[in-house]
Structure formats: C-alpha cells, structure tokens
C-alpha cells in the first residue's frame, strides 16, 4: 500500500491540502484532533485514512506554521 502523504490539487476540495487517496483535508484532521477526537476515532470514522496520513497532516501543519508568515489570531484559542 503506498504511503499517505499530503497532496493539493485545484480540482479536489478547492485545492486545500488533503491526505493522499482521500478527500479529507489537513484542516479537518487538525480541527478534529484539536476538538479532542483520538487518532483511533478518526480512523474508525474514515476507513480510507491511515495513521500515517494523520501524522503527515500534523507534520504539514507544523511546517506551515514554521514558515515566515504570521497569522493574527483575533481571539484566544484554548
């Protein structure tokens, strides 16, 4: 089975980064993890998603934040 990395295609999910082989966006994975869902719950909810895809999404999010661009937060995120 090929590795699940992160891919972006303007024809899929409006070009948002997704986990390869799925239509699941990095954004939705990070939101669900931030809301308290576990990796196991995500895997059960999305049968085509694998653990390595979730971890790739987290790594991608960290890389984006490491970039030289800053994003103002209008409210506290707990």
C-alpha positions in Angstrom: 0.0 0.0 0.0 1.5 3.4 -0.9 2.4 5.9 1.8 -0.2 8.5 2.6 1.3 11.9 2.3 -0.2 15.4 1.7 -1.4 16.4 -1.7 -3.1 19.5 -3.1 -5.0 19.6 -6.4 -7.1 22.6 -7.5 -9.8 20.1 -8.7 -10.1 18.4 -5.3 -11.6 20.1 -2.3 -10.9 23.6 -3.8 -7.2 23.0 -3.7 -6.9 22.6 0.0 -4.2 20.2 1.2 -5.6 16.7 1.6 -4.4 13.3 2.7 -3.4 11.4 -0.5 -6.0 8.8 -1.5 -8.8 10.6 0.3 -10.8 13.8 0.2 -10.0 14.5 3.8 -8.4 17.9 4.3 -5.5 18.6 6.7 -7.7 21.4 8.1 -10.4 18.9 9.1 -8.0 16.5 10.7 -6.3 19.2 12.8 -9.7 20.5 13.8 -10.9 17.1 14.9 -7.8 16.4 16.8 -8.0 19.8 18.5 -11.6 19.1 19.5 -10.4 16.0 21.4 -11.0 13.2 18.9 -8.4 10.5 19.1 -6.5 9.0 16.2 -8.4 5.8 16.6 -11.7 7.7 16.4 -10.6 9.4 13.1 -9.5 6.0 11.7 -12.9 4.5 12.5 -14.8 7.5 11.0 -12.7 7.5 7.8 -11.9 3.9 6.6 -9.5 5.1 3.8 -7.5 7.1 6.2 -4.4 5.5 7.9 -2.4 6.5 10.9 0.5 7.7 8.7 -1.9 10.1 6.9 -3.0 11.7 10.2 0.6 12.1 11.2 1.5 13.6 7.8 -1.3 16.1 8.3 0.1 17.1 11.7 3.6 17.4 10.3 2.3 19.5 7.4 0.5 21.8 9.9 3.8 22.3 11.8 5.7 23.1 8.6 3.2 25.7 7.5 3.4 27.4 10.9 7.2 27.3 10.7 7.1 29.5 7.6 7.9 33.2 7.8 4.3 34.2 7.5 2.4 35.2 10.7 -1.3 34.8 11.1 -3.1 37.1 13.6 -5.5 35.4 15.9 -8.5 37.6 16.7 -9.4 35.6 19.8 -7.8 33.2 22.3 -7.8 29.6 21.1 -8.0 27.2 24.1 
